[in-house]
Amino acid sequence: MVRLRFMGGTHEVGRNAVLLESGEKNILLDYGVKLGDKIEFPGHVRSRDVDGIVLTHAHLDHSGGIPLFYLSEPKPFFATSLTTEIMKILIKDMIKLSGYFLPFEYIEFDSMLSQRKDLAYGQRVRIGDIEFALTNAGHIQGSAMVELKARGKRVLYTGDINTQNTRLVHGAKVPGQRFDAVVIESTYANTDHEDRREIEASFVAAIKEVVQNGGKVLVPAFAVGRSQEMLCVINAHRLDAYTVIDGMARAVNQITVEHPDYVRTPKTLMKVINGTREVQGWRDRRNAVKKADVLVAPSGMLQGGSAMFYMERLALDERNAVFLVSYQIPGTGGAKLMETGRFEIRDVEQEVKAQVRHFDFSSHCGKSQLEEFLRGLKGKPDVYVVHGEPENCDSLAQWARDELDLNAVAPDEGDEFQV
């Protein structure tokens, strides 16, 4: 008997975790955290009840809680090599910033890394009676869906997916085989994204206008994925602007070019990264404010990082612009800026004079792509919808029931289902 236990990421974005139980072995699919005033973890899973852990991609909402399982005993940990290398940067930074609130330290993280098993896409692994492989998810560099087989049942766990090509990665493809169960994300289940070519064109045109009028453009972007894509977009449109990149994105750039199999055009990416000035230290940062036209810097939601330094120096000049290119979680600095036009600068909330715009460069499927993905699956799999606000999870499950006549549900934390 194969069972799925949903431990987190249900009716929410964050804390993703699903346990697959075969009766003989148990495989944990992701175990992420939700960052906020306090760090939230998925529901408790005993370490001794887990025989292996599979990580779909490096973002902390999928990876941040995994060191918990290495407090006392070893167990194999599987991901693409690029995912593990990027995750090392993100989790080390989380421990550095929030270690007081975490139930593990660097020693547990090092123990986890000693158990790493790097997988290429399509490489099959067996643990007891469970067999699985990773396939491209199109979300960020190195991201993966997980295809599992246990006791004659097939399960697909999508993690975060994007079926459209971006400047950085190839889009995900609908797997060709039949599945008995599919666990799918729903971040944008009620929203369709604007055509990516049109977004790129308007983004570049807006930068040109600001620079030609003597201003500078701050592009707060996620260090992983979005920062690299923004550099590729600027390069592809031959934007004649002095562009710099700062913060954690610099290390992610280097790791990404060292893993060319996981990006769409590795030679172009290497050329782009080598041709972009990296900001090294505070003196460089102060010079960048004076000389650069475009500054790409984490964090993507203006919750910290080097982007805050640039906000203090650019936000109060109407010639400048702040172009948000990432999803803004409610309550974050970026979301408040979009809603109110105000931002806390040097501990004082002030009206931002710089132009503020949002460009929907999403690395998730939109409504139509999610529906197309489900429609493209063979057979009649049971569908479990996770990783979305409550209304998004529920509406995609409802659509799958109404339009595809599938047994579909948006589970709650702790729910268990037999496959």
C-alpha positions in Angstrom: 0.0 0.0 0.0 1.4 3.4 -1.0 0.3 6.5 1.0 1.0 10.2 0.7 1.2 12.3 3.9 1.0 16.1 3.4 3.1 17.7 6.1 3.2 21.3 4.8 2.7 23.6 1.9 -1.1 23.0 2.0 -3.3 26.0 1.4 -0.2 28.2 1.7 3.1 29.1 0.0 5.9 27.8 2.2 6.8 24.8 4.4 6.5 22.3 1.5 6.8 18.7 2.6 5.2 15.4 1.4 6.0 12.0 2.8 5.6 9.0 0.5 5.2 5.7 2.4 5.4 2.3 0.6 5.0 0.1 3.6 8.7 -0.9 3.3 10.4 2.5 2.9 9.5 6.2 3.3 10.8 9.0 1.0 10.5 12.6 2.1 9.8 15.0 -0.8 11.1 18.5 0.2 11.0 19.9 3.8 11.0 23.7 3.6 10.5 26.6 5.9 8.3 29.7 5.9 10.2 32.8 6.7 8.7 35.7 8.6 8.8 37.1 12.1 9.4 33.6 13.2 10.6 30.6 11.1 7.8 28.0 10.6 8.5 24.3 9.8 6.2 21.6 8.3 4.5 19.1 10.5 6.8 16.9 12.5 8.2 13.8 10.9 10.5 11.5 13.0 13.9 11.2 11.5 13.9 7.4 12.0 10.7 7.2 9.8 12.6 8.7 6.8 14.8 6.5 4.6 15.8 9.1 2.0 15.1 12.8 1.2 14.6 14.2 -2.3 14.9 18.0 -2.8 13.2 19.5 -5.9 15.1 22.8 -5.8 17.1 25.1 -3.6 14.6 27.7 -2.5 14.2 27.7 1.3 10.5 27.1 1.2 11.5 23.6 -0.1 14.9 23.1 1.4 15.3 25.1 4.6 14.2 22.4 7.1 16.1 19.4 5.8 19.1 19.7 8.2 16.6 18.7 11.0 16.8 15.1 9.9 20.6 15.0 10.5 20.7 15.6 14.2 21.3 12.0 15.0 21.5 9.6 12.1 22.7 9.5 8.4 20.3 9.1 5.5 20.8 9.7 1.8 19.8 13.1 0.4 19.1 13.5 -3.4 19.1 16.5 -5.7 20.8 17.8 -8.8 24.3 18.9 -8.1 23.5 22.5 -8.9 20.5 22.5 -6.5 22.7 21.3 -3.7 25.5 23.9 -4.4 22.9 26.7 -4.4 21.1 25.4 -1.4 24.5 25.5 0.5 24.6 29.3 0.0 21.0 29.8 1.0 20.9 27.6 4.2 24.3 28.9 5.4 22.9 32.4 5.1 19.7 31.4 6.9 21.7 29.9 9.8 23.9 33.1 9.9 20.9 35.4 10.1 18.4 33.3 12.1 20.4 30.6 13.8 19.1 31.6 17.2 15.6 30.6 16.1 16.6 27.3 14.4 16.7 23.8 15.9 19.9 22.9 14.1 23.3 24.4 13.4 26.1 24.2 10.9 27.2 20.8 12.2 23.9 19.3 11.2 24.0 21.0 7.9 27.5 19.6 7.3 26.2 16.2 8.3 23.5 16.5 5.7 25.9 17.5 3.0 28.1 14.4 3.8 25.1 12.3 2.7 24.5 14.1 -0.6 23.8 12.0 -3.7 23.9 14.2 -6.8 21.5 13.1 -9.6 21.4 14.0 -13.3 18.0 14.4 -14.9 16.7 10.9 -15.8 19.0 9.0 -13.5 17.1 6.3 -11.7 17.5 5.5 -8.0 16.1 2.6 -5.9 15.6 2.7 -2.2 13.9 -0.5 -1.1 10.7 -0.9 -3.1 10.7 2.7 -4.2 12.3 3.9 -7.5 12.5 7.5 -8.5 14.1 9.9 -11.0 14.3 13.7 -11.5 13.2 15.6 -14.6 13.5 19.3 -15.5 10.9 21.5 -13.8 11.7 24.7 -15.6 11.4 26.8 -12.4 15.0 27.8 -11.7 18.4 26.4 -12.7 18.7 22.8 -11.4 15.1 22.5 -10.4 13.3 19.1 -10.8 10.1 17.2 -10.7 10.2 13.8 -9.1 8.8 10.7 -10.8 8.3 7.8 -8.3 7.3 4.2 -8.6 6.4 2.0 -5.6 4.4 -1.3 -5.4 3.1 -0.8 -9.0 1.9 2.7 -8.4 3.3 5.8 -10.1 3.4 9.2 -8.4 4.5 12.6 -9.9 5.6 15.4 -7.5 6.0 18.6 -9.5 7.6 20.9 -6.9 7.5 24.3 -8.5 7.1 24.2 -12.3 7.2 26.5 -15.3 6.4 25.0 -18.7 7.5 28.1 -20.6 11.1 28.7 -21.7 12.9 31.7 -20.1 16.2 33.3 -21.0 17.7 31.1 -18.3 16.2 27.6 -18.4 14.1 25.3 -20.6 10.5 24.9 -19.7 9.2 21.7 -18.2 7.5 19.1 -20.3 4.5 17.0 -19.4 5.8 13.5 -18.6 4.8 10.8 -21.1 3.9 8.0 -18.7 0.7 7.4 -16.8 0.5 8.3 -13.1 -1.8 7.1 -10.4 -1.3 10.3 -8.4 0.0 13.8 -9.1 1.0 16.4 -6.5 1.0 19.8 -8.2 1.7 23.4 -7.2 -0.9 26.2 -7.6 1.0 29.5 -7.0 -0.8 31.3 -9.9 -3.8 29.0 -10.4 -6.1 32.0 -10.8 -3.8 34.3 -12.8 -2.4 34.2 -16.3 1.0 35.8 -16.9 1.5 38.4 -19.6 3.4 37.2 -22.7 7.1 37.0 -21.7 8.3 38.7 -24.8 6.0 41.7 -24.1 7.2 41.8 -20.5 10.8 41.9 -21.6 10.2 44.6 -24.2 8.3 46.9 -21.7 10.9 46.2 -19.0 13.8 47.2 -21.3 12.0 50.2 -22.7 11.3 51.4 -19.2 14.9 51.1 -18.2 16.0 53.0 -21.3 13.6 55.9 -20.6 14.9 56.3 -17.0 18.5 56.1 -18.0 18.1 58.6 -20.9 16.5 61.0 -18.4 19.5 60.8 -16.1 18.2 58.3 -13.6 19.3 55.0 -12.3 17.2 51.8 -12.0 17.3 49.4 -9.0 16.1 45.9 -9.9 15.6 44.0 -6.6 15.7 40.4 -7.6 15.9 36.9 -6.0 19.6 35.9 -5.9 18.7 32.5 -7.4 17.2 32.5 -10.9 15.7 35.9 -11.2 19.0 37.8 -11.0 20.6 35.7 -13.6 17.5 35.9 -15.9 17.5 39.8 -15.6 21.1 39.9 -16.8 20.2 37.6 -19.7 17.2 39.8 -20.6 19.3 43.0 -20.5 21.9 41.3 -22.7 19.5 39.8 -25.2 18.0 43.3 -25.9 21.4 44.8 -26.2 20.6 47.4 -23.6 23.4 50.0 -23.6 23.6 50.5 -19.9 26.3 50.1 -17.2 24.9 47.2 -15.2 26.2 45.9 -11.9 25.2 42.9 -9.8 25.5 42.7 -6.0 24.9 40.5 -3.0 24.4 36.7 -2.9 23.6 36.7 -6.6 27.3 36.9 -7.3 28.1 33.6 -5.8 25.0 32.0 -7.5 26.3 33.3 -10.8 29.6 31.5 -10.4 28.0 28.3 -9.3 25.5 28.4 -12.2 28.2 28.8 -14.9 30.0 25.8 -13.4 26.9 23.7 -14.1 26.1 24.4 -17.7 23.9 21.4 -18.2 21.1 23.1 -16.2 20.8 26.3 -18.2 19.4 27.0 -21.6 22.3 28.8 -23.3 25.4 28.2 -21.1 27.9 30.0 -23.4 25.7 33.1 -23.6 25.2 33.0 -19.8 28.9 32.8 -19.2 29.4 35.8 -21.6 26.7 37.8 -19.8 28.1 37.1 -16.3 31.7 37.7 -17.3 30.6 41.0 -18.8 28.7 42.3 -15.8 30.5 44.3 -13.1 30.3 42.6 -9.7 30.1 44.8 -6.7 32.8 43.8 -4.2 32.5 45.4 -0.8 31.3 48.8 0.5 33.7 51.0 -1.5 32.5 49.3 -4.7 28.9 49.7 -3.6 29.3 53.5 -3.1 31.0 53.8 -6.5 28.2 51.7 -8.1 25.6 54.2 -6.8 27.4 57.0 -8.6 28.4 55.2 -11.9 26.0 52.4 -12.7 22.8 52.8 -14.7 21.2 49.5 -13.6 21.8 47.8 -10.3 20.5 44.2 -9.8 20.6 43.2 -6.2 18.8 40.9 -3.7 16.5 40.7 -1.9 13.7 40.4 -4.5 11.0 41.4 -1.9 13.1 44.3 -0.3 13.3 42.4 3.0 17.0 42.9 3.4 20.2 42.4 1.5 22.2 44.8 -0.6 19.0 46.2 -2.3 18.3 48.0 1.0 21.6 50.0 0.6 20.5 51.1 -2.9 17.0 51.9 -1.8 18.3 54.4 0.8 20.3 56.2 -1.9 18.0 56.1 -4.9 14.4 56.0 -3.7 14.0 59.7 -2.8 15.0 61.0 -6.3 12.2 61.2 -8.8 14.7 60.6 -11.7 15.3 57.1 -10.5 13.2 53.9 -10.6 12.6 50.7 -8.6 11.5 47.9 -10.9 10.3 44.9 -8.9 10.6 41.7 -11.0 9.6 39.0 -8.4 6.5 37.9 -6.6 5.8 40.1 -3.6 4.5 38.2 -0.6 1.9 40.3 1.4 3.6 42.1 4.3 7.0 42.3 2.7 8.8 45.6 2.0 8.2 45.2 -1.7 4.5 44.5 -1.3 4.1 47.6 1.0 6.0 49.7 -1.5 3.6 48.6 -4.3 0.5 49.2 -2.1 1.4 52.5 -0.4 4.3 54.0 -2.3 6.1 54.3 1.0 9.2 52.6 2.3 11.3 52.6 5.6 14.5 54.5 4.9 17.0 54.9 7.7 14.3 53.8 10.2 11.8 56.4 9.0 8.9 55.5 6.7 9.0 57.9 3.7 7.2 58.5 0.5 9.3 57.0 -2.4 9.8 59.6 -5.1 11.4 57.2 -7.6 9.1 55.5 -10.1 7.9 52.1 -8.9 6.7 49.4 -11.3 6.2 45.7 -11.1 7.1 43.3 -14.0 5.6 39.8 -13.9 8.7 37.7 -14.6 7.3 34.6 -13.0 9.1 31.3 -12.7 5.9 29.5 -12.1 3.1 28.3 -14.4 0.2 30.6 -14.8 -3.4 29.5 -14.8 -3.5 28.3 -18.4 -0.2 26.5 -18.1 -1.3 24.6 -15.0 -4.5 23.6 -16.6 -2.7 22.6 -19.8 -0.2 20.5 -17.8 -3.0 18.6 -16.1 -4.9 18.2 -19.3 -1.8 16.7 -20.9 -1.4 13.9 -18.4 -2.3 10.4 -19.5 -4.9 8.4 -17.7 -7.0 9.5 -14.7 -4.6 10.3 -11.9 -5.7 11.5 -8.5 -4.6 15.1 -8.2 -3.4 16.8 -5.0 -3.0 20.6 -5.2 -0.5 22.3 -2.9 1.8 25.4 -2.8 -0.7 28.2 -3.2 -3.0 30.6 -1.3 -6.1 28.8 -0.2 -8.3 30.1 -3.0 -5.7 29.0 -5.6 -5.4 25.5 -4.2 -9.1 25.0 -4.0 -9.9 26.5 -7.5 -7.4 24.3 -9.4 -8.7 21.2 -7.6 -12.2 22.3 -8.5 -11.2 22.9 -12.1 -9.6 19.4 -12.3 -12.8 17.8 -11.0 -15.2 19.8 -13.2 -13.3 19.9 -16.5 -11.2 16.7 -16.4 -13.4 14.6 -14.2 -10.4 13.8 -12.0 -10.5 12.9 -8.3 -8.8 16.1 -7.2 -8.4 17.7 -3.7 -6.5 20.5 -2.0 -5.3 18.7 1.1 -4.8 20.2 4.6 -1.7 19.7 6.7 -1.6 16.2 8.1 -4.0 14.7 5.6 -3.1 11.2 4.3 -4.3 9.5 1.1 -3.9 6.0 -0.3 -2.6 5.9 -3.9 
